[in-house]
């Protein structure tokens, strides 16, 4: 007795229908490209901003490296001169020529008004202010270190 073949699929009565292709997930909406373009422009803008800021503050990095590398080799009077010179150079780089031209005592007084008490040049004593005009000046290693630290702090934090 021959058996009838088993039908594997079910025959549907309506085979003439055309089904649409599947809808892609990307882009989910027409404005997606606008948002993506805005994000890319924002990232480019942030990169340009930080690059310009990096270039603008190059004088600070140069002044800090000069003080840190050459201050250990100099005598006390030359080290004080270097600190005064770097302060004036930073002011000139920021376009504050009038302030940079002030006498040392007046300049340091003006700078101290914007600094926290812990990092004021007046706390260094008269050796830092008047040391350039004395014949012989000797600083202790602690005084010298504090003088360099305060100068470096001002260079990093000043807003001329």
Buried (B, 14 or more C-beta within 10 A) or exposed (E): EEEEEEEEEEEEEEEEEEEEEEEEEEEEEEEEEEEEEEEEEEEEEEEEEEEEEEEEBEBBEBBBEBBEEEBEEEEBBEBBBBBBEBBBBBBBBBEBEEBBEBEBEEBBBEBBEEBEEEBBBBEBBEBBBEBBEEEEBEBEEEBBEBBBEBBBBBBEEBEE
